């Protein structure tokens, strides 16, 4: 049982976990961002009154979980070179708001 729809140009997929499961951070919305400017804009608006978390995650003021994903680096953690992938993951894990520049430097070993 799933539903797919678009909101403000963004694809949303909703899944029915089952009745009686309470609302939790197990449900989150992902926002794919093309550049750092988009990341900054969404992060500022969604975290206002909410709580920042690690790895590009945050909770908004209503307790809804969001993942802010830089689409430019989505291939990096899955790189076939395990050292490159490990550097990106090591850089990303302690980050709250994603920093494309820092992730790219980690990917390149700089």
Gaussian input, Z-matrix of N, CA and C with variables (Angstrom, degrees):
# hf/3-21g

backbone

0 1
 N
 C     1     B1
 C     2     B2     1     A1
 N     3     B3     2     A2     1     D1
 C     4     B4     3     A3     2     D2
 C     5     B5     4     A4     3     D3
 N     6     B6     5     A5     4     D4
 C     7     B7     6     A6     5     D5
 C     8     B8     7     A7     6     D6
 N     9     B9     8     A8     7     D7
 C    10    B10     9     A9     8     D8
 C    11    B11    10    A10     9     D9
 N    12    B12    11    A11    10    D10
 C    13    B13    12    A12    11    D11
 C    14    B14    13    A13    12    D12
 N    15    B15    14    A14    13    D13
 C    16    B16    15    A15    14    D14
 C    17    B17    16    A16    15    D15
 N    18    B18    17    A17    16    D16
 C    19    B19    18    A18    17    D17
 C    20    B20    19    A19    18    D18
 N    21    B21    20    A20    19    D19
 C    22    B22    21    A21    20    D20
 C    23    B23    22    A22    21    D21
 N    24    B24    23    A23    22    D22
 C    25    B25    24    A24    23    D23
 C    26    B26    25    A25    24    D24
 N    27    B27    26    A26    25    D25
 C    28    B28    27    A27    26    D26
 C    29    B29    28    A28    27    D27
 N    30    B30    29    A29    28    D28
 C    31    B31    30    A30    29    D29
 C    32    B32    31    A31    30    D30
 N    33    B33    32    A32    31    D31
 C    34    B34    33    A33    32    D32
 C    35    B35    34    A34    33    D33
 N    36    B36    35    A35    34    D34
 C    37    B37    36    A36    35    D35
 C    38    B38    37    A37    36    D36
 N    39    B39    38    A38    37    D37
 C    40    B40    39    A39    38    D38
 C    41    B41    40    A40    39    D39
 N    42    B42    41    A41    40    D40
 C    43    B43    42    A42    41    D41
 C    44    B44    43    A43    42    D42
 N    45    B45    44    A44    43    D43
 C    46    B46    45    A45    44    D44
 C    47    B47    46    A46    45    D45
 N    48    B48    47    A47    46    D46
 C    49    B49    48    A48    47    D47
 C    50    B50    49    A49    48    D48
 N    51    B51    50    A50    49    D49
 C    52    B52    51    A51    50    D50
 C    53    B53    52    A52    51    D51
 N    54    B54    53    A53    52    D52
 C    55    B55    54    A54    53    D53
 C    56    B56    55    A55    54    D54
 N    57    B57    56    A56    55    D55
 C    58    B58    57    A57    56    D56
 C    59    B59    58    A58    57    D57
 N    60    B60    59    A59    58    D58
 C    61    B61    60    A60    59    D59
 C    62    B62    61    A61    60    D60
 N    63    B63    62    A62    61    D61
 C    64    B64    63    A63    62    D62
 C    65    B65    64    A64    63    D63
 N    66    B66    65    A65    64    D64
 C    67    B67    66    A66    65    D65
 C    68    B68    67    A67    66    D66
 N    69    B69    68    A68    67    D67
 C    70    B70    69    A69    68    D68
 C    71    B71    70    A70    69    D69
 N    72    B72    71    A71    70    D70
 C    73    B73    72    A72    71    D71
 C    74    B74    73    A73    72    D72
 N    75    B75    74    A74    73    D73
 C    76    B76    75    A75    74    D74
 C    77    B77    76    A76    75    D75
 N    78    B78    77    A77    76    D76
 C    79    B79    78    A78    77    D77
 C    80    B80    79    A79    78    D78
 N    81    B81    80    A80    79    D79
 C    82    B82    81    A81    80    D80
 C    83    B83    82    A82    81    D81
 N    84    B84    83    A83    82    D82
 C    85    B85    84    A84    83    D83
 C    86    B86    85    A85    84    D84
 N    87    B87    86    A86    85    D85
 C    88    B88    87    A87    86    D86
 C    89    B89    88    A88    87    D87
 N    90    B90    89    A89    88    D88
 C    91    B91    90    A90    89    D89
 C    92    B92    91    A91    90    D90
 N    93    B93    92    A92    91    D91
 C    94    B94    93    A93    92    D92
 C    95    B95    94    A94    93    D93
 N    96    B96    95    A95    94    D94
 C    97    B97    96    A96    95    D95
 C    98    B98    97    A97    96    D96
 N    99    B99    98    A98    97    D97
 C   100   B100    99    A99    98    D98
 C   101   B101   100   A100    99    D99
 N   102   B102   101   A101   100   D100
 C   103   B103   102   A102   101   D101
 C   104   B104   103   A103   102   D102
 N   105   B105   104   A104   103   D103
 C   106   B106   105   A105   104   D104
 C   107   B107   106   A106   105   D105
 N   108   B108   107   A107   106   D106
 C   109   B109   108   A108   107   D107
 C   110   B110   109   A109   108   D108
 N   111   B111   110   A110   109   D109
 C   112   B112   111   A111   110   D110
 C   113   B113   112   A112   111   D111
 N   114   B114   113   A113   112   D112
 C   115   B115   114   A114   113   D113
 C   116   B116   115   A115   114   D114
 N   117   B117   116   A116   115   D115
 C   118   B118   117   A117   116   D116
 C   119   B119   118   A118   117   D117
 N   120   B120   119   A119   118   D118
 C   121   B121   120   A120   119   D119
 C   122   B122   121   A121   120   D120
 N   123   B123   122   A122   121   D121
 C   124   B124   123   A123   122   D122
 C   125   B125   124   A124   123   D123
 N   126   B126   125   A125   124   D124
 C   127   B127   126   A126   125   D125
 C   128   B128   127   A127   126   D126
 N   129   B129   128   A128   127   D127
 C   130   B130   129   A129   128   D128
 C   131   B131   130   A130   129   D129
 N   132   B132   131   A131   130   D130
 C   133   B133   132   A132   131   D131
 C   134   B134   133   A133   132   D132
 N   135   B135   134   A134   133   D133
 C   136   B136   135   A135   134   D134
 C   137   B137   136   A136   135   D135
 N   138   B138   137   A137   136   D136
 C   139   B139   138   A138   137   D137
 C   140   B140   139   A139   138   D138
 N   141   B141   140   A140   139   D139
 C   142   B142   141   A141   140   D140
 C   143   B143   142   A142   141   D141
 N   144   B144   143   A143   142   D142
 C   145   B145   144   A144   143   D143
 C   146   B146   145   A145   144   D144
 N   147   B147   146   A146   145   D145
 C   148   B148   147   A147   146   D146
 C   149   B149   148   A148   147   D147
 N   150   B150   149   A149   148   D148
 C   151   B151   150   A150   149   D149
 C   152   B152   151   A151   150   D150
 N   153   B153   152   A152   151   D151
 C   154   B154   153   A153   152   D152
 C   155   B155   154   A154   153   D153
 N   156   B156   155   A155   154   D154
 C   157   B157   156   A156   155   D155
 C   158   B158   157   A157   156   D156
 N   159   B159   158   A158   157   D157
 C   160   B160   159   A159   158   D158
 C   161   B161   160   A160   159   D159
 N   162   B162   161   A161   160   D160
 C   163   B163   162   A162   161   D161
 C   164   B164   163   A163   162   D162
 N   165   B165   164   A164   163   D163
 C   166   B166   165   A165   164   D164
 C   167   B167   166   A166   165   D165
 N   168   B168   167   A167   166   D166
 C   169   B169   168   A168   167   D167
 C   170   B170   169   A169   168   D168
 N   171   B171   170   A170   169   D169
 C   172   B172   171   A171   170   D170
 C   173   B173   172   A172   171   D171
 N   174   B174   173   A173   172   D172
 C   175   B175   174   A174   173   D173
 C   176   B176   175   A175   174   D174
 N   177   B177   176   A176   175   D175
 C   178   B178   177   A177   176   D176
 C   179   B179   178   A178   177   D177
 N   180   B180   179   A179   178   D178
 C   181   B181   180   A180   179   D179
 C   182   B182   181   A181   180   D180
 N   183   B183   182   A182   181   D181
 C   184   B184   183   A183   182   D182
 C   185   B185   184   A184   183   D183
 N   186   B186   185   A185   184   D184
 C   187   B187   186   A186   185   D185
 C   188   B188   187   A187   186   D186
 N   189   B189   188   A188   187   D187
 C   190   B190   189   A189   188   D188
 C   191   B191   190   A190   189   D189
 N   192   B192   191   A191   190   D190
 C   193   B193   192   A192   191   D191
 C   194   B194   193   A193   192   D192
 N   195   B195   194   A194   193   D193
 C   196   B196   195   A195   194   D194
 C   197   B197   196   A196   195   D195
 N   198   B198   197   A197   196   D196
 C   199   B199   198   A198   197   D197
 C   200   B200   199   A199   198   D198
 N   201   B201   200   A200   199   D199
 C   202   B202   201   A201   200   D200
 C   203   B203   202   A202   201   D201
 N   204   B204   203   A203   202   D202
 C   205   B205   204   A204   203   D203
 C   206   B206   205   A205   204   D204
 N   207   B207   206   A206   205   D205
 C   208   B208   207   A207   206   D206
 C   209   B209   208   A208   207   D207
 N   210   B210   209   A209   208   D208
 C   211   B211   210   A210   209   D209
 C   212   B212   211   A211   210   D210
 N   213   B213   212   A212   211   D211
 C   214   B214   213   A213   212   D212
 C   215   B215   214   A214   213   D213
 N   216   B216   215   A215   214   D214
 C   217   B217   216   A216   215   D215
 C   218   B218   217   A217   216   D216
 N   219   B219   218   A218   217   D217
 C   220   B220   219   A219   218   D218
 C   221   B221   220   A220   219   D219
 N   222   B222   221   A221   220   D220
 C   223   B223   222   A222   221   D221
 C   224   B224   223   A223   222   D222
 N   225   B225   224   A224   223   D223
 C   226   B226   225   A225   224   D224
 C   227   B227   226   A226   225   D225
 N   228   B228   227   A227   226   D226
 C   229   B229   228   A228   227   D227
 C   230   B230   229   A229   228   D228
 N   231   B231   230   A230   229   D229
 C   232   B232   231   A231   230   D230
 C   233   B233   232   A232   231   D231
 N   234   B234   233   A233   232   D232
 C   235   B235   234   A234   233   D233
 C   236   B236   235   A235   234   D234
 N   237   B237   236   A236   235   D235
 C   238   B238   237   A237   236   D236
 C   239   B239   238   A238   237   D237
 N   240   B240   239   A239   238   D238
 C   241   B241   240   A240   239   D239
 C   242   B242   241   A241   240   D240
 N   243   B243   242   A242   241   D241
 C   244   B244   243   A243   242   D242
 C   245   B245   244   A244   243   D243
 N   246   B246   245   A245   244   D244
 C   247   B247   246   A246   245   D245
 C   248   B248   247   A247   246   D246
 N   249   B249   248   A248   247   D247
 C   250   B250   249   A249   248   D248
 C   251   B251   250   A250   249   D249
 N   252   B252   251   A251   250   D250
 C   253   B253   252   A252   251   D251
 C   254   B254   253   A253   252   D252
 N   255   B255   254   A254   253   D253
 C   256   B256   255   A255   254   D254
 C   257   B257   256   A256   255   D255
 N   258   B258   257   A257   256   D256
 C   259   B259   258   A258   257   D257
 C   260   B260   259   A259   258   D258
 N   261   B261   260   A260   259   D259
 C   262   B262   261   A261   260   D260
 C   263   B263   262   A262   261   D261
 N   264   B264   263   A263   262   D262
 C   265   B265   264   A264   263   D263
 C   266   B266   265   A265   264   D264
 N   267   B267   266   A266   265   D265
 C   268   B268   267   A267   266   D266
 C   269   B269   268   A268   267   D267
 N   270   B270   269   A269   268   D268
 C   271   B271   270   A270   269   D269
 C   272   B272   271   A271   270   D270
 N   273   B273   272   A272   271   D271
 C   274   B274   273   A273   272   D272
 C   275   B275   274   A274   273   D273
 N   276   B276   275   A275   274   D274
 C   277   B277   276   A276   275   D275
 C   278   B278   277   A277   276   D276
 N   279   B279   278   A278   277   D277
 C   280   B280   279   A279   278   D278
 C   281   B281   280   A280   279   D279
 N   282   B282   281   A281   280   D280
 C   283   B283   282   A282   281   D281
 C   284   B284   283   A283   282   D282
 N   285   B285   284   A284   283   D283
 C   286   B286   285   A285   284   D284
 C   287   B287   286   A286   285   D285
 N   288   B288   287   A287   286   D286
 C   289   B289   288   A288   287   D287
 C   290   B290   289   A289   288   D288
 N   291   B291   290   A290   289   D289
 C   292   B292   291   A291   290   D290
 C   293   B293   292   A292   291   D291
 N   294   B294   293   A293   292   D292
 C   295   B295   294   A294   293   D293
 C   296   B296   295   A295   294   D294
 N   297   B297   296   A296   295   D295
 C   298   B298   297   A297   296   D296
 C   299   B299   298   A298   297   D297
 N   300   B300   299   A299   298   D298
 C   301   B301   300   A300   299   D299
 C   302   B302   301   A301   300   D300
 N   303   B303   302   A302   301   D301
 C   304   B304   303   A303   302   D302
 C   305   B305   304   A304   303   D303
 N   306   B306   305   A305   304   D304
 C   307   B307   306   A306   305   D305
 C   308   B308   307   A307   306   D306
 N   309   B309   308   A308   307   D307
 C   310   B310   309   A309   308   D308
 C   311   B311   310   A310   309   D309
 N   312   B312   311   A311   310   D310
 C   313   B313   312   A312   311   D311
 C   314   B314   313   A313   312   D312
 N   315   B315   314   A314   313   D313
 C   316   B316   315   A315   314   D314
 C   317   B317   316   A316   315   D315
 N   318   B318   317   A317   316   D316
 C   319   B319   318   A318   317   D317
 C   320   B320   319   A319   318   D318
 N   321   B321   320   A320   319   D319
 C   322   B322   321   A321   320   D320
 C   323   B323   322   A322   321   D321
 N   324   B324   323   A323   322   D322
 C   325   B325   324   A324   323   D323
 C   326   B326   325   A325   324   D324
 N   327   B327   326   A326   325   D325
 C   328   B328   327   A327   326   D326
 C   329   B329   328   A328   327   D327

   B1=1.4477
   B2=1.5164
   B3=1.3192
   B4=1.4575
   B5=1.5201
   B6=1.3149
   B7=1.4556
   B8=1.5217
   B9=1.3126
   B10=1.4612
   B11=1.5167
   B12=1.3522
   B13=1.4574
   B14=1.5217
   B15=1.3293
   B16=1.4689
   B17=1.5210
   B18=1.3337
   B19=1.4560
   B20=1.5208
   B21=1.3086
   B22=1.4748
   B23=1.5209
   B24=1.3285
   B25=1.4563
   B26=1.5124
   B27=1.3307
   B28=1.4626
   B29=1.5249
   B30=1.3327
   B31=1.4616
   B32=1.5189
   B33=1.3253
   B34=1.4625
   B35=1.5256
   B36=1.3300
   B37=1.4586
   B38=1.5229
   B39=1.3155
   B40=1.4604
   B41=1.5250
   B42=1.3267
   B43=1.4629
   B44=1.5187
   B45=1.3202
   B46=1.4452
   B47=1.5232
   B48=1.3428
   B49=1.4551
   B50=1.5156
   B51=1.2739
   B52=1.4577
   B53=1.5223
   B54=1.3200
   B55=1.4630
   B56=1.5354
   B57=1.2940
   B58=1.4550
   B59=1.5176
   B60=1.3333
   B61=1.4553
   B62=1.5211
   B63=1.3266
   B64=1.4647
   B65=1.5254
   B66=1.3145
   B67=1.4597
   B68=1.5217
   B69=1.3121
   B70=1.4682
   B71=1.5190
   B72=1.3358
   B73=1.4551
   B74=1.5216
   B75=1.3354
   B76=1.4596
   B77=1.5272
   B78=1.3267
   B79=1.4626
   B80=1.5154
   B81=1.3209
   B82=1.4559
   B83=1.5254
   B84=1.3075
   B85=1.4528
   B86=1.5224
   B87=1.3102
   B88=1.4627
   B89=1.5181
   B90=1.3150
   B91=1.4589
   B92=1.5251
   B93=1.3286
   B94=1.4582
   B95=1.5250
   B96=1.3237
   B97=1.4577
   B98=1.5226
   B99=1.3286
   B100=1.4639
   B101=1.5236
   B102=1.3403
   B103=1.4633
   B104=1.5252
   B105=1.3418
   B106=1.4604
   B107=1.5208
   B108=1.3193
   B109=1.4670
   B110=1.5352
   B111=1.3275
   B112=1.4751
   B113=1.5189
   B114=1.3328
   B115=1.4644
   B116=1.5218
   B117=1.3264
   B118=1.4614
   B119=1.5326
   B120=1.3347
   B121=1.4704
   B122=1.5272
   B123=1.3301
   B124=1.4714
   B125=1.5257
   B126=1.3309
   B127=1.4652
   B128=1.5245
   B129=1.3340
   B130=1.4604
   B131=1.5252
   B132=1.3201
   B133=1.4672
   B134=1.5206
   B135=1.3267
   B136=1.4628
   B137=1.5212
   B138=1.3338
   B139=1.4653
   B140=1.5285
   B141=1.3326
   B142=1.4611
   B143=1.5264
   B144=1.3189
   B145=1.4691
   B146=1.5098
   B147=1.3196
   B148=1.4599
   B149=1.5098
   B150=1.3276
   B151=1.4589
   B152=1.5219
   B153=1.3411
   B154=1.4540
   B155=1.5246
   B156=1.3290
   B157=1.4489
   B158=1.5224
   B159=1.3142
   B160=1.4611
   B161=1.5192
   B162=1.3251
   B163=1.4721
   B164=1.5224
   B165=1.3221
   B166=1.4547
   B167=1.5133
   B168=1.3187
   B169=1.4639
   B170=1.5197
   B171=1.3127
   B172=1.4556
   B173=1.5207
   B174=1.3138
   B175=1.4663
   B176=1.5162
   B177=1.3390
   B178=1.4565
   B179=1.5236
   B180=1.3124
   B181=1.4749
   B182=1.5233
   B183=1.3414
   B184=1.4597
   B185=1.5282
   B186=1.3461
   B187=1.4601
   B188=1.5172
   B189=1.3370
   B190=1.4641
   B191=1.5289
   B192=1.3293
   B193=1.4613
   B194=1.5243
   B195=1.3201
   B196=1.4569
   B197=1.5181
   B198=1.3254
   B199=1.4547
   B200=1.5253
   B201=1.3138
   B202=1.4581
   B203=1.5290
   B204=1.3288
   B205=1.4543
   B206=1.5237
   B207=1.3406
   B208=1.4580
   B209=1.5243
   B210=1.3198
   B211=1.4624
   B212=1.5203
   B213=1.3306
   B214=1.4638
   B215=1.5265
   B216=1.3193
   B217=1.4647
   B218=1.5351
   B219=1.3102
   B220=1.4675
   B221=1.5224
   B222=1.3249
   B223=1.4578
   B224=1.5261
   B225=1.3240
   B226=1.4630
   B227=1.5297
   B228=1.3435
   B229=1.4645
   B230=1.5272
   B231=1.3184
   B232=1.4597
   B233=1.5192
   B234=1.3369
   B235=1.4652
   B236=1.5286
   B237=1.3367
   B238=1.4615
   B239=1.5266
   B240=1.3422
   B241=1.4585
   B242=1.5289
   B243=1.3247
   B244=1.4657
   B245=1.5290
   B246=1.3342
   B247=1.4652
   B248=1.5188
   B249=1.3298
   B250=1.4664
   B251=1.5281
   B252=1.3213
   B253=1.4644
   B254=1.5277
   B255=1.3237
   B256=1.4738
   B257=1.5187
   B258=1.3389
   B259=1.4705
   B260=1.5257
   B261=1.3243
   B262=1.4726
   B263=1.5250
   B264=1.3143
   B265=1.4622
   B266=1.5257
   B267=1.3310
   B268=1.4648
   B269=1.5272
   B270=1.3304
   B271=1.4692
   B272=1.5257
   B273=1.3270
   B274=1.4605
   B275=1.5328
   B276=1.3093
   B277=1.4636
   B278=1.5294
   B279=1.3276
   B280=1.4683
   B281=1.5297
   B282=1.3382
   B283=1.4705
   B284=1.5191
   B285=1.3052
   B286=1.4605
   B287=1.5322
   B288=1.3360
   B289=1.4689
   B290=1.5261
   B291=1.3320
   B292=1.4663
   B293=1.5209
   B294=1.3236
   B295=1.4539
   B296=1.5284
   B297=1.3341
   B298=1.4593
   B299=1.5298
   B300=1.3217
   B301=1.4592
   B302=1.5171
   B303=1.3172
   B304=1.4709
   B305=1.5252
   B306=1.3189
   B307=1.4703
   B308=1.5301
   B309=1.3191
   B310=1.4609
   B311=1.5247
   B312=1.3253
   B313=1.4718
   B314=1.5231
   B315=1.3270
   B316=1.4647
   B317=1.5232
   B318=1.3015
   B319=1.4724
   B320=1.5217
   B321=1.3366
   B322=1.4687
   B323=1.5283
   B324=1.3414
   B325=1.4613
   B326=1.5104
   B327=1.3285
   B328=1.4699
   B329=1.5045
   A1=108.41
   A2=114.77
   A3=120.71
   A4=109.66
   A5=114.88
   A6=121.42
   A7=107.59
   A8=116.22
   A9=121.60
   A10=107.92
   A11=116.25
   A12=120.54
   A13=109.27
   A14=116.26
   A15=122.23
   A16=109.51
   A17=115.74
   A18=122.52
   A19=106.91
   A20=116.24
   A21=121.82
   A22=111.76
   A23=116.17
   A24=120.84
   A25=115.33
   A26=117.88
   A27=121.93
   A28=110.16
   A29=115.62
   A30=120.34
   A31=110.02
   A32=116.20
   A33=122.81
   A34=107.69
   A35=116.41
   A36=121.40
   A37=106.94
   A38=117.04
   A39=122.26
   A40=108.64
   A41=115.11
   A42=121.13
   A43=109.36
   A44=117.05
   A45=122.18
   A46=108.52
   A47=116.83
   A48=121.44
   A49=111.55
   A50=118.39
   A51=127.99
   A52=108.00
   A53=116.82
   A54=119.16
   A55=111.03
   A56=116.51
   A57=121.56
   A58=115.02
   A59=118.47
   A60=119.82
   A61=107.48
   A62=117.46
   A63=119.86
   A64=112.00
   A65=115.07
   A66=121.96
   A67=108.51
   A68=116.76
   A69=121.06
   A70=109.60
   A71=116.05
   A72=119.63
   A73=111.32
   A74=117.19
   A75=119.88
   A76=110.04
   A77=116.09
   A78=122.12
   A79=106.96
   A80=116.63
   A81=119.67
   A82=109.25
   A83=114.78
   A84=121.35
   A85=107.79
   A86=117.01
   A87=122.29
   A88=108.91
   A89=115.53
   A90=121.76
   A91=107.06
   A92=116.45
   A93=121.37
   A94=108.56
   A95=116.29
   A96=121.97
   A97=110.14
   A98=116.27
   A99=122.51
   A100=113.70
   A101=117.58
   A102=120.12
   A103=109.89
   A104=115.90
   A105=120.74
   A106=111.80
   A107=117.57
   A108=120.74
   A109=110.63
   A110=116.76
   A111=119.74
   A112=110.93
   A113=116.59
   A114=120.00
   A115=109.86
   A116=116.15
   A117=121.07
   A118=111.57
   A119=116.20
   A120=120.46
   A121=111.62
   A122=116.59
   A123=119.34
   A124=111.00
   A125=116.30
   A126=119.93
   A127=110.79
   A128=116.45
   A129=120.72
   A130=111.31
   A131=116.52
   A132=120.12
   A133=112.52
   A134=117.25
   A135=119.52
   A136=113.11
   A137=117.35
   A138=118.99
   A139=112.38
   A140=118.02
   A141=121.58
   A142=109.91
   A143=116.13
   A144=120.85
   A145=112.65
   A146=117.20
   A147=121.40
   A148=111.39
   A149=115.62
   A150=120.24
   A151=109.63
   A152=115.36
   A153=120.82
   A154=109.79
   A155=115.90
   A156=122.17
   A157=108.17
   A158=117.73
   A159=120.99
   A160=111.69
   A161=114.98
   A162=123.57
   A163=113.85
   A164=117.34
   A165=119.81
   A166=114.39
   A167=116.50
   A168=120.61
   A169=110.00
   A170=115.34
   A171=121.08
   A172=109.11
   A173=115.31
   A174=121.50
   A175=106.44
   A176=115.66
   A177=118.79
   A178=109.74
   A179=116.94
   A180=120.70
   A181=113.41
   A182=117.07
   A183=121.00
   A184=112.14
   A185=116.91
   A186=121.00
   A187=114.04
   A188=116.68
   A189=120.89
   A190=108.46
   A191=117.11
   A192=122.18
   A193=110.78
   A194=114.88
   A195=123.17
   A196=109.46
   A197=116.38
   A198=123.33
   A199=107.17
   A200=116.43
   A201=121.47
   A202=105.97
   A203=116.07
   A204=121.41
   A205=110.82
   A206=116.89
   A207=119.08
   A208=109.25
   A209=117.25
   A210=120.60
   A211=112.22
   A212=118.01
   A213=121.19
   A214=112.30
   A215=118.43
   A216=119.49
   A217=113.14
   A218=118.25
   A219=118.70
   A220=112.72
   A221=117.93
   A222=120.40
   A223=112.23
   A224=118.02
   A225=121.46
   A226=114.56
   A227=120.45
   A228=118.40
   A229=113.48
   A230=117.32
   A231=120.45
   A232=113.43
   A233=117.32
   A234=120.81
   A235=110.01
   A236=117.63
   A237=119.98
   A238=113.27
   A239=117.13
   A240=120.37
   A241=107.50
   A242=118.33
   A243=120.08
   A244=113.78
   A245=117.69
   A246=119.26
   A247=111.46
   A248=117.06
   A249=120.33
   A250=110.15
   A251=115.36
   A252=120.23
   A253=110.57
   A254=117.61
   A255=121.39
   A256=111.02
   A257=117.85
   A258=120.47
   A259=110.97
   A260=116.69
   A261=119.97
   A262=109.72
   A263=117.32
   A264=120.04
   A265=111.11
   A266=117.25
   A267=121.43
   A268=110.60
   A269=116.86
   A270=121.03
   A271=111.38
   A272=117.00
   A273=121.33
   A274=112.93
   A275=118.41
   A276=121.03
   A277=114.58
   A278=120.32
   A279=117.76
   A280=114.69
   A281=117.39
   A282=120.76
   A283=111.12
   A284=115.69
   A285=119.30
   A286=105.44
   A287=116.54
   A288=120.36
   A289=109.30
   A290=117.54
   A291=119.40
   A292=112.57
   A293=115.37
   A294=123.30
   A295=106.48
   A296=116.14
   A297=120.83
   A298=111.01
   A299=117.69
   A300=120.90
   A301=111.96
   A302=117.51
   A303=121.50
   A304=111.02
   A305=117.19
   A306=120.28
   A307=111.33
   A308=116.82
   A309=120.52
   A310=110.68
   A311=116.66
   A312=119.54
   A313=111.05
   A314=117.50
   A315=120.28
   A316=110.78
   A317=116.02
   A318=121.23
   A319=111.32
   A320=115.45
   A321=120.80
   A322=113.04
   A323=116.41
   A324=120.46
   A325=113.91
   A326=117.56
   A327=121.93
   A328=110.97
   D1=105.12
   D2=-178.23
   D3=-140.10
   D4=158.34
   D5=175.93
   D6=-137.10
   D7=140.39
   D8=175.98
   D9=-124.07
   D10=134.97
   D11=-179.34
   D12=-155.30
   D13=168.96
   D14=179.04
   D15=-114.43
   D16=137.68
   D17=175.19
   D18=-130.11
   D19=120.75
   D20=179.20
   D21=49.33
   D22=42.33
   D23=177.43
   D24=81.92
   D25=5.18
   D26=-178.91
   D27=-110.84
   D28=135.25
   D29=176.65
   D30=-77.15
   D31=132.20
   D32=179.16
   D33=-122.94
   D34=136.28
   D35=173.81
   D36=-122.15
   D37=128.19
   D38=178.81
   D39=-117.77
   D40=135.69
   D41=178.67
   D42=-120.41
   D43=143.64
   D44=176.97
   D45=-91.15
   D46=108.72
   D47=179.91
   D48=-69.22
   D49=-45.22
   D50=174.55
   D51=151.35
   D52=161.45
   D53=-179.67
   D54=-66.28
   D55=148.34
   D56=174.17
   D57=86.55
   D58=-1.69
   D59=177.53
   D60=-86.15
   D61=123.18
   D62=-177.00
   D63=-71.42
   D64=156.01
   D65=176.26
   D66=-62.67
   D67=132.63
   D68=179.28
   D69=-153.25
   D70=-179.38
   D71=178.67
   D72=-75.05
   D73=0.95
   D74=172.83
   D75=-65.30
   D76=-17.67
   D77=175.21
   D78=-106.84
   D79=125.58
   D80=177.87
   D81=-145.37
   D82=159.24
   D83=175.63
   D84=-105.43
   D85=137.10
   D86=178.04
   D87=-104.66
   D88=133.24
   D89=176.81
   D90=-117.92
   D91=111.42
   D92=177.55
   D93=-83.74
   D94=121.65
   D95=-176.06
   D96=-111.20
   D97=135.89
   D98=-177.34
   D99=-76.62
   D100=-25.38
   D101=-175.21
   D102=-156.17
   D103=175.48
   D104=-177.96
   D105=-64.89
   D106=-32.70
   D107=178.83
   D108=-61.08
   D109=-43.54
   D110=177.26
   D111=-65.34
   D112=-42.66
   D113=178.05
   D114=-56.92
   D115=-49.61
   D116=-178.62
   D117=-59.44
   D118=-42.74
   D119=-178.29
   D120=-64.50
   D121=-50.24
   D122=-179.93
   D123=-65.31
   D124=-41.12
   D125=-178.35
   D126=-61.33
   D127=-46.48
   D128=-179.17
   D129=-60.80
   D130=-45.95
   D131=-176.29
   D132=-71.40
   D133=-43.38
   D134=-175.70
   D135=-77.54
   D136=-29.76
   D137=-179.01
   D138=-84.79
   D139=-11.47
   D140=179.40
   D141=-61.04
   D142=111.66
   D143=-177.87
   D144=84.28
   D145=0.52
   D146=-179.48
   D147=-110.17
   D148=-150.24
   D149=-176.69
   D150=-139.94
   D151=125.27
   D152=176.58
   D153=-74.34
   D154=145.49
   D155=175.91
   D156=-128.98
   D157=-178.21
   D158=-179.41
   D159=-84.27
   D160=164.52
   D161=173.74
   D162=62.02
   D163=37.61
   D164=177.14
   D165=74.75
   D166=19.18
   D167=179.73
   D168=-107.47
   D169=149.77
   D170=174.43
   D171=-154.44
   D172=162.39
   D173=171.36
   D174=-113.91
   D175=133.58
   D176=178.20
   D177=-78.88
   D178=-177.99
   D179=-176.17
   D180=-65.69
   D181=-13.42
   D182=178.50
   D183=-97.33
   D184=-1.63
   D185=-179.20
   D186=88.89
   D187=8.10
   D188=178.28
   D189=-81.38
   D190=133.00
   D191=-179.51
   D192=-86.91
   D193=140.36
   D194=-179.71
   D195=-131.16
   D196=147.03
   D197=172.25
   D198=-118.41
   D199=120.17
   D200=179.15
   D201=-99.80
   D202=112.97
   D203=-169.81
   D204=-116.09
   D205=119.66
   D206=174.19
   D207=-76.04
   D208=108.22
   D209=-175.61
   D210=-60.89
   D211=-25.96
   D212=-179.54
   D213=-65.17
   D214=-24.07
   D215=-176.07
   D216=-111.85
   D217=9.55
   D218=-176.42
   D219=-63.01
   D220=-24.25
   D221=178.89
   D222=-80.45
   D223=-21.45
   D224=-172.25
   D225=-60.48
   D226=-50.50
   D227=-178.41
   D228=-64.18
   D229=-20.38
   D230=-179.93
   D231=-99.91
   D232=13.58
   D233=-178.97
   D234=-57.36
   D235=140.85
   D236=179.34
   D237=-63.22
   D238=-22.99
   D239=175.93
   D240=-79.85
   D241=110.07
   D242=-174.74
   D243=-62.28
   D244=-29.17
   D245=178.68
   D246=-69.01
   D247=-40.27
   D248=178.26
   D249=-64.04
   D250=-46.84
   D251=179.99
   D252=-61.28
   D253=-41.57
   D254=-179.46
   D255=-64.74
   D256=-39.70
   D257=179.10
   D258=-63.40
   D259=-40.85
   D260=179.79
   D261=-66.14
   D262=-45.10
   D263=179.96
   D264=-62.99
   D265=-41.21
   D266=178.98
   D267=-62.00
   D268=-38.77
   D269=178.58
   D270=-72.46
   D271=-36.99
   D272=-173.53
   D273=-77.88
   D274=-37.36
   D275=-173.24
   D276=-56.04
   D277=-44.01
   D278=179.86
   D279=-82.10
   D280=-10.61
   D281=-178.09
   D282=-70.67
   D283=144.54
   D284=166.66
   D285=-90.55
   D286=-85.51
   D287=177.86
   D288=-71.20
   D289=129.12
   D290=178.64
   D291=-60.98
   D292=139.76
   D293=178.15
   D294=-121.16
   D295=101.95
   D296=-175.74
   D297=-58.74
   D298=-40.37
   D299=179.81
   D300=-60.51
   D301=-47.34
   D302=-179.35
   D303=-65.79
   D304=-39.16
   D305=178.92
   D306=-68.04
   D307=-38.37
   D308=178.02
   D309=-66.53
   D310=-41.50
   D311=177.09
   D312=-62.83
   D313=-41.39
   D314=177.16
   D315=-63.10
   D316=-41.90
   D317=179.08
   D318=-59.11
   D319=-40.92
   D320=-178.72
   D321=-84.38
   D322=-2.92
   D323=178.90
   D324=78.18
   D325=26.62
   D326=-178.65
   D327=-104.79

